[in-house]
Amino acid sequence: MLLYLVTYDIPCNRRRKKVSDILEGYGRRVQYSVFECRLPAKKYREMRQRLLKLIDPEEDGFRVYPISGHTVEQIEIWCGSPLTEFPASTII
């Protein structure tokens, strides 16, 4: 299971709302257009497939940064909410 940092810049309000609704089902919003999603590979592929159907590559900016378990331990949170911890048995 990896942590994915998902960021986007989508000018279309309707499409942006649909994208954020999907992401809320897979992770936690940490800023307006930034989500942290801790997912097994199968769930990541499912999320990716759903999002790729919505985004417009000509208009939108969309980035996904996978963060390995080793790197997660090095994340520094200076303020704001702590990194979401999911129990090993969590099913999303």
mmCIF file as gemmi writes it, N, C-alpha and C atoms, coordinates in Angstrom:
data_model
loop_
_atom_site.group_PDB
_atom_site.id
_atom_site.type_symbol
_atom_site.label_atom_id
_atom_site.label_alt_id
_atom_site.label_comp_id
_atom_site.label_asym_id
_atom_site.label_entity_id
_atom_site.label_seq_id
_atom_site.pdbx_PDB_ins_code
_atom_site.Cartn_x
_atom_site.Cartn_y
_atom_site.Cartn_z
_atom_site.occupancy
_atom_site.B_iso_or_equiv
_atom_site.pdbx_formal_charge
_atom_site.auth_seq_id
_atom_site.auth_asym_id
_atom_site.pdbx_PDB_model_num
ATOM 1 N N . MET Axp A 1 ? 0.848 -1.166 0 1 0 ? 1 A 1
ATOM 2 C CA . MET Axp A 1 ? 0 0 0 1 0 ? 1 A 1
ATOM 3 C C . MET Axp A 1 ? 0.896 1.232 0 1 0 ? 1 A 1
ATOM 4 N N . LEU Axp A 2 ? 0.589 2.172 -0.869 1 0 ? 2 A 1
ATOM 5 C CA . LEU Axp A 2 ? 1.351 3.412 -0.969 1 0 ? 2 A 1
ATOM 6 C C . LEU Axp A 2 ? 0.468 4.594 -0.609 1 0 ? 2 A 1
ATOM 7 N N . LEU Axp A 3 ? 1.115 5.668 -0.24 1 0 ? 3 A 1
ATOM 8 C CA . LEU Axp A 3 ? 0.437 6.945 -0.072 1 0 ? 3 A 1
ATOM 9 C C . LEU Axp A 3 ? 0.594 7.691 -1.387 1 0 ? 3 A 1
ATOM 10 N N . TYR Axp A 4 ? -0.491 8.22 -1.902 1 0 ? 4 A 1
ATOM 11 C CA . TYR Axp A 4 ? -0.456 9.011 -3.128 1 0 ? 4 A 1
ATOM 12 C C . TYR Axp A 4 ? -0.865 10.43 -2.786 1 0 ? 4 A 1
ATOM 13 N N . LEU Axp A 5 ? -0.046 11.381 -3.191 1 0 ? 5 A 1
ATOM 14 C CA . LEU Axp A 5 ? -0.393 12.783 -3.066 1 0 ? 5 A 1
ATOM 15 C C . LEU Axp A 5 ? -0.954 13.208 -4.412 1 0 ? 5 A 1
ATOM 16 N N . VAL Axp A 6 ? -2.218 13.61 -4.424 1 0 ? 6 A 1
ATOM 17 C CA . VAL Axp A 6 ? -2.918 13.944 -5.666 1 0 ? 6 A 1
ATOM 18 C C . VAL Axp A 6 ? -3.197 15.442 -5.674 1 0 ? 6 A 1
ATOM 19 N N . THR Axp A 7 ? -2.767 16.113 -6.728 1 0 ? 7 A 1
ATOM 20 C CA . THR Axp A 7 ? -3.003 17.553 -6.865 1 0 ? 7 A 1
ATOM 21 C C . THR Axp A 7 ? -3.617 17.823 -8.235 1 0 ? 7 A 1
ATOM 22 N N . TYR Axp A 8 ? -4.424 18.859 -8.287 1 0 ? 8 A 1
ATOM 23 C CA . TYR Axp A 8 ? -5.038 19.193 -9.562 1 0 ? 8 A 1
ATOM 24 C C . TYR Axp A 8 ? -5.355 20.672 -9.659 1 0 ? 8 A 1
ATOM 25 N N . ASP Axp A 9 ? -5.459 21.137 -10.892 1 0 ? 9 A 1
ATOM 26 C CA . ASP Axp A 9 ? -5.888 22.497 -11.225 1 0 ? 9 A 1
ATOM 27 C C . ASP Axp A 9 ? -6.834 22.346 -12.401 1 0 ? 9 A 1
ATOM 28 N N . ILE Axp A 10 ? -8.12 22.422 -12.099 1 0 ? 10 A 1
ATOM 29 C CA . ILE Axp A 10 ? -9.155 22.178 -13.11 1 0 ? 10 A 1
ATOM 30 C C . ILE Axp A 10 ? -10.039 23.421 -13.208 1 0 ? 10 A 1
ATOM 31 N N . PRO Axp A 11 ? -10.02 24.126 -14.348 1 0 ? 11 A 1
ATOM 32 C CA . PRO Axp A 11 ? -10.772 25.378 -14.464 1 0 ? 11 A 1
ATOM 33 C C . PRO Axp A 11 ? -12.298 25.207 -14.536 1 0 ? 11 A 1
ATOM 34 N N . CYS Axp A 12 ? -12.768 24.064 -14.985 1 0 ? 12 A 1
ATOM 35 C CA . CYS Axp A 12 ? -14.207 23.826 -15.135 1 0 ? 12 A 1
ATOM 36 C C . CYS Axp A 12 ? -14.806 23.416 -13.783 1 0 ? 12 A 1
ATOM 37 N N . ASN Axp A 13 ? -15.714 24.227 -13.25 1 0 ? 13 A 1
ATOM 38 C CA . ASN Axp A 13 ? -16.305 23.948 -11.935 1 0 ? 13 A 1
ATOM 39 C C . ASN Axp A 13 ? -16.979 22.58 -11.865 1 0 ? 13 A 1
ATOM 40 N N . ARG Axp A 14 ? -17.722 22.252 -12.885 1 0 ? 14 A 1
ATOM 41 C CA . ARG Axp A 14 ? -18.461 20.98 -12.884 1 0 ? 14 A 1
ATOM 42 C C . ARG Axp A 14 ? -17.508 19.772 -12.852 1 0 ? 14 A 1
ATOM 43 N N . ARG Axp A 15 ? -16.492 19.818 -13.697 1 0 ? 15 A 1
ATOM 44 C CA . ARG Axp A 15 ? -15.522 18.733 -13.753 1 0 ? 15 A 1
ATOM 45 C C . ARG Axp A 15 ? -14.695 18.677 -12.461 1 0 ? 15 A 1
ATOM 46 N N . ARG Axp A 16 ? -14.324 19.846 -11.938 1 0 ? 16 A 1
ATOM 47 C CA . ARG Axp A 16 ? -13.554 19.897 -10.689 1 0 ? 16 A 1
ATOM 48 C C . ARG Axp A 16 ? -14.341 19.275 -9.541 1 0 ? 16 A 1
ATOM 49 N N . LYS Axp A 17 ? -15.639 19.537 -9.467 1 0 ? 17 A 1
ATOM 50 C CA . LYS Axp A 17 ? -16.491 18.967 -8.424 1 0 ? 17 A 1
ATOM 51 C C . LYS Axp A 17 ? -16.563 17.451 -8.552 1 0 ? 17 A 1
ATOM 52 N N . LYS Axp A 18 ? -16.696 16.953 -9.759 1 0 ? 18 A 1
ATOM 53 C CA . LYS Axp A 18 ? -16.74 15.505 -9.973 1 0 ? 18 A 1
ATOM 54 C C . LYS Axp A 18 ? -15.431 14.845 -9.55 1 0 ? 18 A 1
ATOM 55 N N . VAL Axp A 19 ? -14.315 15.478 -9.891 1 0 ? 19 A 1
ATOM 56 C CA . VAL Axp A 19 ? -13.006 14.942 -9.514 1 0 ? 19 A 1
ATOM 57 C C . VAL Axp A 19 ? -12.864 14.922 -7.992 1 0 ? 19 A 1
ATOM 58 N N . SER Axp A 20 ? -13.222 16.01 -7.332 1 0 ? 20 A 1
ATOM 59 C CA . SER Axp A 20 ? -13.095 16.048 -5.871 1 0 ? 20 A 1
ATOM 60 C C . SER Axp A 20 ? -14.024 15.04 -5.201 1 0 ? 20 A 1
ATOM 61 N N . ASP Axp A 21 ? -15.208 14.837 -5.75 1 0 ? 21 A 1
ATOM 62 C CA . ASP Axp A 21 ? -16.13 13.83 -5.194 1 0 ? 21 A 1
ATOM 63 C C . ASP Axp A 21 ? -15.515 12.435 -5.282 1 0 ? 21 A 1
ATOM 64 N N . ILE Axp A 22 ? -14.9 12.123 -6.406 1 0 ? 22 A 1
ATOM 65 C CA . ILE Axp A 22 ? -14.247 10.818 -6.557 1 0 ? 22 A 1
ATOM 66 C C . ILE Axp A 22 ? -13.105 10.688 -5.552 1 0 ? 22 A 1
ATOM 67 N N . LEU Axp A 23 ? -12.265 11.706 -5.466 1 0 ? 23 A 1
ATOM 68 C CA . LEU Axp A 23 ? -11.116 11.637 -4.569 1 0 ? 23 A 1
ATOM 69 C C . LEU Axp A 23 ? -11.523 11.519 -3.105 1 0 ? 23 A 1
ATOM 70 N N . GLU Axp A 24 ? -12.626 12.131 -2.719 1 0 ? 24 A 1
ATOM 71 C CA . GLU Axp A 24 ? -13.093 12.013 -1.339 1 0 ? 24 A 1
ATOM 72 C C . GLU Axp A 24 ? -13.436 10.575 -0.98 1 0 ? 24 A 1
ATOM 73 N N . GLY Axp A 25 ? -13.728 9.764 -1.974 1 0 ? 25 A 1
ATOM 74 C CA . GLY Axp A 25 ? -13.994 8.357 -1.738 1 0 ? 25 A 1
ATOM 75 C C . GLY Axp A 25 ? -12.737 7.511 -1.586 1 0 ? 25 A 1
ATOM 76 N N . TYR Axp A 26 ? -11.59 8.09 -1.888 1 0 ? 26 A 1
ATOM 77 C CA . TYR Axp A 26 ? -10.333 7.343 -1.841 1 0 ? 26 A 1
ATOM 78 C C . TYR Axp A 26 ? -9.33 7.886 -0.827 1 0 ? 26 A 1
ATOM 79 N N . GLY Axp A 27 ? -9.559 9.09 -0.352 1 0 ? 27 A 1
ATOM 80 C CA . GLY Axp A 27 ? -8.584 9.671 0.551 1 0 ? 27 A 1
ATOM 81 C C . GLY Axp A 27 ? -9.127 10.865 1.294 1 0 ? 27 A 1
ATOM 82 N N . ARG Axp A 28 ? -8.209 11.694 1.763 1 0 ? 28 A 1
ATOM 83 C CA . ARG Axp A 28 ? -8.567 12.838 2.594 1 0 ? 28 A 1
ATOM 84 C C . ARG Axp A 28 ? -8.039 14.117 1.963 1 0 ? 28 A 1
ATOM 85 N N . ARG Axp A 29 ? -8.926 15.107 1.901 1 0 ? 29 A 1
ATOM 86 C CA . ARG Axp A 29 ? -8.529 16.419 1.377 1 0 ? 29 A 1
ATOM 87 C C . ARG Axp A 29 ? -7.658 17.11 2.425 1 0 ? 29 A 1
ATOM 88 N N . VAL Axp A 30 ? -6.476 17.572 1.996 1 0 ? 30 A 1
ATOM 89 C CA . VAL Axp A 30 ? -5.594 18.29 2.911 1 0 ? 30 A 1
ATOM 90 C C . VAL Axp A 30 ? -5.484 19.768 2.547 1 0 ? 30 A 1
ATOM 91 N N . GLN Axp A 31 ? -5.806 20.105 1.319 1 0 ? 31 A 1
ATOM 92 C CA . GLN Axp A 31 ? -5.955 21.481 0.874 1 0 ? 31 A 1
ATOM 93 C C . GLN Axp A 31 ? -7.03 21.467 -0.202 1 0 ? 31 A 1
ATOM 94 N N . TYR Axp A 32 ? -7.386 22.633 -0.706 1 0 ? 32 A 1
ATOM 95 C CA . TYR Axp A 32 ? -8.513 22.703 -1.628 1 0 ? 32 A 1
ATOM 96 C C . TYR Axp A 32 ? -8.384 21.743 -2.81 1 0 ? 32 A 1
ATOM 97 N N . SER Axp A 33 ? -7.226 21.646 -3.398 1 0 ? 33 A 1
ATOM 98 C CA . SER Axp A 33 ? -7.053 20.761 -4.554 1 0 ? 33 A 1
ATOM 99 C C . SER Axp A 33 ? -5.911 19.768 -4.335 1 0 ? 33 A 1
ATOM 100 N N . VAL Axp A 34 ? -5.767 19.313 -3.093 1 0 ? 34 A 1
ATOM 101 C CA . VAL Axp A 34 ? -4.722 18.349 -2.739 1 0 ? 34 A 1
ATOM 102 C C . VAL Axp A 34 ? -5.335 17.268 -1.844 1 0 ? 34 A 1
ATOM 103 N N . PHE Axp A 35 ? -5.113 16.023 -2.225 1 0 ? 35 A 1
ATOM 104 C CA . PHE Axp A 35 ? -5.606 14.889 -1.452 1 0 ? 35 A 1
ATOM 105 C C . PHE Axp A 35 ? -4.469 13.946 -1.108 1 0 ? 35 A 1
ATOM 106 N N . GLU Axp A 36 ? -4.567 13.312 0.062 1 0 ? 36 A 1
ATOM 107 C CA . GLU Axp A 36 ? -3.689 12.218 0.442 1 0 ? 36 A 1
ATOM 108 C C . GLU Axp A 36 ? -4.527 10.95 0.366 1 0 ? 36 A 1
ATOM 109 N N . CYS Axp A 37 ? -4.083 9.979 -0.408 1 0 ? 37 A 1
ATOM 110 C CA . CYS Axp A 37 ? -4.818 8.73 -0.58 1 0 ? 37 A 1
ATOM 111 C C . CYS Axp A 37 ? -3.872 7.562 -0.302 1 0 ? 37 A 1
ATOM 112 N N . ARG Axp A 38 ? -4.151 6.807 0.739 1 0 ? 38 A 1
ATOM 113 C CA . ARG Axp A 38 ? -3.344 5.621 1.045 1 0 ? 38 A 1
ATOM 114 C C . ARG Axp A 38 ? -4.109 4.424 0.486 1 0 ? 38 A 1
ATOM 115 N N . LEU Axp A 39 ? -3.543 3.814 -0.572 1 0 ? 39 A 1
ATOM 116 C CA . LEU Axp A 39 ? -4.297 2.813 -1.324 1 0 ? 39 A 1
ATOM 117 C C . LEU Axp A 39 ? -3.441 1.607 -1.697 1 0 ? 39 A 1
ATOM 118 N N . PRO Axp A 40 ? -4.075 0.43 -1.725 1 0 ? 40 A 1
ATOM 119 C CA . PRO Axp A 40 ? -3.409 -0.719 -2.347 1 0 ? 40 A 1
ATOM 120 C C . PRO Axp A 40 ? -3.422 -0.517 -3.867 1 0 ? 40 A 1
ATOM 121 N N . ALA Axp A 41 ? -2.574 -1.241 -4.563 1 0 ? 41 A 1
ATOM 122 C CA . ALA Axp A 41 ? -2.42 -1.062 -6.015 1 0 ? 41 A 1
ATOM 123 C C . ALA Axp A 41 ? -3.75 -1.198 -6.76 1 0 ? 41 A 1
ATOM 124 N N . LYS Axp A 42 ? -4.573 -2.145 -6.377 1 0 ? 42 A 1
ATOM 125 C CA . LYS Axp A 42 ? -5.847 -2.366 -7.073 1 0 ? 42 A 1
ATOM 126 C C . LYS Axp A 42 ? -6.76 -1.151 -6.948 1 0 ? 42 A 1
ATOM 127 N N . LYS Axp A 43 ? -6.845 -0.569 -5.753 1 0 ? 43 A 1
ATOM 128 C CA . LYS Axp A 43 ? -7.689 0.614 -5.554 1 0 ? 43 A 1
ATOM 129 C C . LYS Axp A 43 ? -7.114 1.823 -6.29 1 0 ? 43 A 1
ATOM 130 N N . TYR Axp A 44 ? -5.783 1.925 -6.315 1 0 ? 44 A 1
ATOM 131 C CA . TYR Axp A 44 ? -5.172 3.027 -7.056 1 0 ? 44 A 1
ATOM 132 C C . TYR Axp A 44 ? -5.536 2.939 -8.536 1 0 ? 44 A 1
ATOM 133 N N . ARG Axp A 45 ? -5.429 1.752 -9.102 1 0 ? 45 A 1
ATOM 134 C CA . ARG Axp A 45 ? -5.774 1.573 -10.525 1 0 ? 45 A 1
ATOM 135 C C . ARG Axp A 45 ? -7.24 1.918 -10.775 1 0 ? 45 A 1
ATOM 136 N N . GLU Axp A 46 ? -8.114 1.544 -9.865 1 0 ? 46 A 1
ATOM 137 C CA . GLU Axp A 46 ? -9.543 1.868 -9.986 1 0 ? 46 A 1
ATOM 138 C C . GLU Axp A 46 ? -9.741 3.389 -9.966 1 0 ? 46 A 1
ATOM 139 N N . MET Axp A 47 ? -9.12 4.061 -8.988 1 0 ? 47 A 1
ATOM 140 C CA . MET Axp A 47 ? -9.233 5.513 -8.887 1 0 ? 47 A 1
ATOM 141 C C . MET Axp A 47 ? -8.693 6.176 -10.145 1 0 ? 47 A 1
ATOM 142 N N . ARG Axp A 48 ? -7.54 5.724 -10.603 1 0 ? 48 A 1
ATOM 143 C CA . ARG Axp A 48 ? -6.904 6.285 -11.798 1 0 ? 48 A 1
ATOM 144 C C . ARG Axp A 48 ? -7.815 6.172 -13.016 1 0 ? 48 A 1
ATOM 145 N N . GLN Axp A 49 ? -8.395 5.003 -13.185 1 0 ? 49 A 1
ATOM 146 C CA . GLN Axp A 49 ? -9.278 4.779 -14.328 1 0 ? 49 A 1
ATOM 147 C C . GLN Axp A 49 ? -10.485 5.724 -14.28 1 0 ? 49 A 1
ATOM 148 N N . ARG Axp A 50 ? -11.069 5.889 -13.118 1 0 ? 50 A 1
ATOM 149 C CA . ARG Axp A 50 ? -12.229 6.779 -12.975 1 0 ? 50 A 1
ATOM 150 C C . ARG Axp A 50 ? -11.857 8.228 -13.266 1 0 ? 50 A 1
ATOM 151 N N . LEU Axp A 51 ? -10.698 8.657 -12.768 1 0 ? 51 A 1
ATOM 152 C CA . LEU Axp A 51 ? -10.291 10.051 -12.961 1 0 ? 51 A 1
ATOM 153 C C . LEU Axp A 51 ? -9.893 10.34 -14.398 1 0 ? 51 A 1
ATOM 154 N N . LEU Axp A 52 ? -9.215 9.395 -15.044 1 0 ? 52 A 1
ATOM 155 C CA . LEU Axp A 52 ? -8.795 9.622 -16.427 1 0 ? 52 A 1
ATOM 156 C C . LEU Axp A 52 ? -9.988 9.804 -17.368 1 0 ? 52 A 1
ATOM 157 N N . LYS Axp A 53 ? -11.135 9.269 -17.006 1 0 ? 53 A 1
ATOM 158 C CA . LYS Axp A 53 ? -12.347 9.452 -17.813 1 0 ? 53 A 1
ATOM 159 C C . LYS Axp A 53 ? -12.875 10.883 -17.711 1 0 ? 53 A 1
ATOM 160 N N . LEU Axp A 54 ? -12.534 11.585 -16.612 1 0 ? 54 A 1
ATOM 161 C CA . LEU Axp A 54 ? -13.075 12.92 -16.37 1 0 ? 54 A 1
ATOM 162 C C . LEU Axp A 54 ? -12.177 14.067 -16.804 1 0 ? 54 A 1
ATOM 163 N N . ILE Axp A 55 ? -10.892 13.914 -16.581 1 0 ? 55 A 1
ATOM 164 C CA . ILE Axp A 55 ? -10.022 15.071 -16.798 1 0 ? 55 A 1
ATOM 165 C C . ILE Axp A 55 ? -9.828 15.359 -18.283 1 0 ? 55 A 1
ATOM 166 N N . ASP Axp A 56 ? -9.601 16.627 -18.567 1 0 ? 56 A 1
ATOM 167 C CA . ASP Axp A 56 ? -9.362 17.085 -19.935 1 0 ? 56 A 1
ATOM 168 C C . ASP Axp A 56 ? -7.873 17.429 -20.047 1 0 ? 56 A 1
ATOM 169 N N . PRO Axp A 57 ? -7.091 16.611 -20.754 1 0 ? 57 A 1
ATOM 170 C CA . PRO Axp A 57 ? -5.652 16.853 -20.831 1 0 ? 57 A 1
ATOM 171 C C . PRO Axp A 57 ? -5.277 18.18 -21.497 1 0 ? 57 A 1
ATOM 172 N N . GLU Axp A 58 ? -6.206 18.762 -22.242 1 0 ? 58 A 1
ATOM 173 C CA . GLU Axp A 58 ? -5.939 20.043 -22.902 1 0 ? 58 A 1
ATOM 174 C C . GLU Axp A 58 ? -6.11 21.223 -21.939 1 0 ? 58 A 1
ATOM 175 N N . GLU Axp A 59 ? -6.954 21.07 -20.922 1 0 ? 59 A 1
ATOM 176 C CA . GLU Axp A 59 ? -7.269 22.174 -20.015 1 0 ? 59 A 1
ATOM 177 C C . GLU Axp A 59 ? -6.761 21.983 -18.596 1 0 ? 59 A 1
ATOM 178 N N . ASP Axp A 60 ? -6.735 20.759 -18.13 1 0 ? 60 A 1
ATOM 179 C CA . ASP Axp A 60 ? -6.511 20.491 -16.719 1 0 ? 60 A 1
ATOM 180 C C . ASP Axp A 60 ? -5.053 20.202 -16.394 1 0 ? 60 A 1
ATOM 181 N N . GLY Axp A 61 ? -4.695 20.489 -15.16 1 0 ? 61 A 1
ATOM 182 C CA . GLY Axp A 61 ? -3.428 20.058 -14.608 1 0 ? 61 A 1
ATOM 183 C C . GLY Axp A 61 ? -3.722 18.999 -13.565 1 0 ? 61 A 1
ATOM 184 N N . PHE Axp A 62 ? -3.047 17.878 -13.625 1 0 ? 62 A 1
ATOM 185 C CA . PHE Axp A 62 ? -3.336 16.78 -12.698 1 0 ? 62 A 1
ATOM 186 C C . PHE Axp A 62 ? -2.04 16.019 -12.443 1 0 ? 62 A 1
ATOM 187 N N . ARG Axp A 63 ? -1.681 15.865 -11.165 1 0 ? 63 A 1
ATOM 188 C CA . ARG Axp A 63 ? -0.445 15.162 -10.81 1 0 ? 63 A 1
ATOM 189 C C . ARG Axp A 63 ? -0.709 14.198 -9.668 1 0 ? 63 A 1
ATOM 190 N N . VAL Axp A 64 ? -0.053 13.05 -9.748 1 0 ? 64 A 1
ATOM 191 C CA . VAL Axp A 64 ? -0.131 12.047 -8.682 1 0 ? 64 A 1
ATOM 192 C C . VAL Axp A 64 ? 1.301 11.681 -8.311 1 0 ? 64 A 1
ATOM 193 N N . TYR Axp A 65 ? 1.623 11.861 -7.036 1 0 ? 65 A 1
ATOM 194 C CA . TYR Axp A 65 ? 2.963 11.543 -6.535 1 0 ? 65 A 1
ATOM 195 C C . TYR Axp A 65 ? 2.869 10.335 -5.62 1 0 ? 65 A 1
ATOM 196 N N . PRO Axp A 66 ? 3.383 9.172 -6.022 1 0 ? 66 A 1
ATOM 197 C CA . PRO Axp A 66 ? 3.403 8.018 -5.121 1 0 ? 66 A 1
ATOM 198 C C . PRO Axp A 66 ? 4.507 8.204 -4.081 1 0 ? 66 A 1
ATOM 199 N N . ILE Axp A 67 ? 4.188 7.885 -2.834 1 0 ? 67 A 1
ATOM 200 C CA . ILE Axp A 67 ? 5.151 8.038 -1.741 1 0 ? 67 A 1
ATOM 201 C C . ILE Axp A 67 ? 5.284 6.689 -1.055 1 0 ? 67 A 1
ATOM 202 N N . SER Axp A 68 ? 6.476 6.137 -1.095 1 0 ? 68 A 1
ATOM 203 C CA . SER Axp A 68 ? 6.712 4.806 -0.531 1 0 ? 68 A 1
ATOM 204 C C . SER Axp A 68 ? 6.687 4.845 0.994 1 0 ? 68 A 1
ATOM 205 N N . GLY Axp A 69 ? 6.582 3.673 1.602 1 0 ? 69 A 1
ATOM 206 C CA . GLY Axp A 69 ? 6.567 3.564 3.054 1 0 ? 69 A 1
ATOM 207 C C . GLY Axp A 69 ? 7.8 4.168 3.69 1 0 ? 69 A 1
ATOM 208 N N . HIS Axp A 70 ? 8.951 3.97 3.062 1 0 ? 70 A 1
ATOM 209 C CA . HIS Axp A 70 ? 10.199 4.534 3.585 1 0 ? 70 A 1
ATOM 210 C C . HIS Axp A 70 ? 10.148 6.063 3.569 1 0 ? 70 A 1
ATOM 211 N N . THR Axp A 71 ? 9.643 6.622 2.487 1 0 ? 71 A 1
ATOM 212 C CA . THR Axp A 71 ? 9.58 8.069 2.352 1 0 ? 71 A 1
ATOM 213 C C . THR Axp A 71 ? 8.51 8.677 3.247 1 0 ? 71 A 1
ATOM 214 N N . VAL Axp A 72 ? 7.404 7.959 3.47 1 0 ? 72 A 1
ATOM 215 C CA . VAL Axp A 72 ? 6.342 8.454 4.352 1 0 ? 72 A 1
ATOM 216 C C . VAL Axp A 72 ? 6.912 8.784 5.722 1 0 ? 72 A 1
ATOM 217 N N . GLU Axp A 73 ? 7.834 7.959 6.197 1 0 ? 73 A 1
ATOM 218 C CA . GLU Axp A 73 ? 8.438 8.18 7.51 1 0 ? 73 A 1
ATOM 219 C C . GLU Axp A 73 ? 9.236 9.48 7.556 1 0 ? 73 A 1
ATOM 220 N N . GLN Axp A 74 ? 9.602 10.023 6.411 1 0 ? 74 A 1
ATOM 221 C CA . GLN Axp A 74 ? 10.407 11.243 6.357 1 0 ? 74 A 1
ATOM 222 C C . GLN Axp A 74 ? 9.574 12.508 6.155 1 0 ? 74 A 1
ATOM 223 N N . ILE Axp A 75 ? 8.268 12.362 6.01 1 0 ? 75 A 1
ATOM 224 C CA . ILE Axp A 75 ? 7.41 13.522 5.791 1 0 ? 75 A 1
ATOM 225 C C . ILE Axp A 75 ? 7.42 14.398 7.046 1 0 ? 75 A 1
ATOM 226 N N . GLU Axp A 76 ? 7.608 15.677 6.836 1 0 ? 76 A 1
ATOM 227 C CA . GLU Axp A 76 ? 7.551 16.649 7.927 1 0 ? 76 A 1
ATOM 228 C C . GLU Axp A 76 ? 6.258 17.428 7.797 1 0 ? 76 A 1
ATOM 229 N N . ILE Axp A 77 ? 5.471 17.439 8.86 1 0 ? 77 A 1
ATOM 230 C CA . ILE Axp A 77 ? 4.246 18.228 8.888 1 0 ? 77 A 1
ATOM 231 C C . ILE Axp A 77 ? 4.471 19.328 9.913 1 0 ? 77 A 1
ATOM 232 N N . TRP Axp A 78 ? 4.58 20.538 9.459 1 0 ? 78 A 1
ATOM 233 C CA . TRP Axp A 78 ? 4.915 21.653 10.33 1 0 ? 78 A 1
ATOM 234 C C . TRP Axp A 78 ? 3.683 22.241 10.996 1 0 ? 78 A 1
ATOM 235 N N . CYS Axp A 79 ? 2.537 22.137 10.355 1 0 ? 79 A 1
ATOM 236 C CA . CYS Axp A 79 ? 1.279 22.594 10.951 1 0 ? 79 A 1
ATOM 237 C C . CYS Axp A 79 ? 0.144 21.95 10.173 1 0 ? 79 A 1
ATOM 238 N N . GLY Axp A 80 ? -1.049 22.055 10.693 1 0 ? 80 A 1
ATOM 239 C CA . GLY Axp A 80 ? -2.2 21.436 10.04 1 0 ? 80 A 1
ATOM 240 C C . GLY Axp A 80 ? -2.44 20.034 10.557 1 0 ? 80 A 1
ATOM 241 N N . SER Axp A 81 ? -3.301 19.325 9.911 1 0 ? 81 A 1
ATOM 242 C CA . SER Axp A 81 ? -3.693 17.983 10.333 1 0 ? 81 A 1
ATOM 243 C C . SER Axp A 81 ? -2.547 17.002 10.168 1 0 ? 81 A 1
ATOM 244 N N . PRO Axp A 82 ? -2.457 16.034 11.08 1 0 ? 82 A 1
ATOM 245 C CA . PRO Axp A 82 ? -1.425 14.998 10.921 1 0 ? 82 A 1
ATOM 246 C C . PRO Axp A 82 ? -1.743 14.107 9.73 1 0 ? 82 A 1
ATOM 247 N N . LEU Axp A 83 ? -0.735 13.407 9.264 1 0 ? 83 A 1
ATOM 248 C CA . LEU Axp A 83 ? -0.901 12.461 8.171 1 0 ? 83 A 1
ATOM 249 C C . LEU Axp A 83 ? -1.912 11.407 8.582 1 0 ? 83 A 1
ATOM 250 N N . THR Axp A 84 ? -2.85 11.112 7.725 1 0 ? 84 A 1
ATOM 251 C CA . THR Axp A 84 ? -3.872 10.125 8.035 1 0 ? 84 A 1
ATOM 252 C C . THR Axp A 84 ? -3.255 8.746 8.14 1 0 ? 84 A 1
ATOM 253 N N . GLU Axp A 85 ? -3.541 8.067 9.223 1 0 ? 85 A 1
ATOM 254 C CA . GLU Axp A 85 ? -3.08 6.69 9.403 1 0 ? 85 A 1
ATOM 255 C C . GLU Axp A 85 ? -4.289 5.783 9.236 1 0 ? 85 A 1
ATOM 256 N N . PHE Axp A 86 ? -4.156 4.798 8.388 1 0 ? 86 A 1
ATOM 257 C CA . PHE Axp A 86 ? -5.214 3.835 8.173 1 0 ? 86 A 1
ATOM 258 C C . PHE Axp A 86 ? -4.784 2.51 8.764 1 0 ? 86 A 1
ATOM 259 N N . PRO Axp A 87 ? -5.668 1.84 9.509 1 0 ? 87 A 1
ATOM 260 C CA . PRO Axp A 87 ? -5.321 0.504 9.991 1 0 ? 87 A 1
ATOM 261 C C . PRO Axp A 87 ? -5.084 -0.428 8.814 1 0 ? 87 A 1
ATOM 262 N N . ALA Axp A 88 ? -4.295 -1.461 9.022 1 0 ? 88 A 1
ATOM 263 C CA . ALA Axp A 88 ? -3.962 -2.41 7.96 1 0 ? 88 A 1
ATOM 264 C C . ALA Axp A 88 ? -5.201 -3.057 7.36 1 0 ? 88 A 1
ATOM 265 N N . SER Axp A 89 ? -6.29 -3.156 8.117 1 0 ? 89 A 1
ATOM 266 C CA . SER Axp A 89 ? -7.477 -3.838 7.636 1 0 ? 89 A 1
ATOM 267 C C . SER Axp A 89 ? -8.488 -2.907 6.974 1 0 ? 89 A 1
ATOM 268 N N . THR Axp A 90 ? -8.141 -1.65 6.756 1 0 ? 90 A 1
ATOM 269 C CA . THR Axp A 90 ? -9.062 -0.706 6.155 1 0 ? 90 A 1
ATOM 270 C C . THR Axp A 90 ? -9.43 -1.108 4.739 1 0 ? 90 A 1
ATOM 271 N N . ILE Axp A 91 ? -10.705 -1.039 4.439 1 0 ? 91 A 1
ATOM 272 C CA . ILE Axp A 91 ? -11.194 -1.3 3.082 1 0 ? 91 A 1
ATOM 273 C C . ILE Axp A 91 ? -11.866 -0.028 2.609 1 0 ? 91 A 1
ATOM 274 N N . ILE Axp A 92 ? -11.4 0.478 1.47 1 0 ? 92 A 1
ATOM 275 C CA . ILE Axp A 92 ? -11.947 1.722 0.951 1 0 ? 92 A 1
ATOM 276 C C . ILE Axp A 92 ? -12.85 1.394 -0.213 1 0 ? 92 A 1
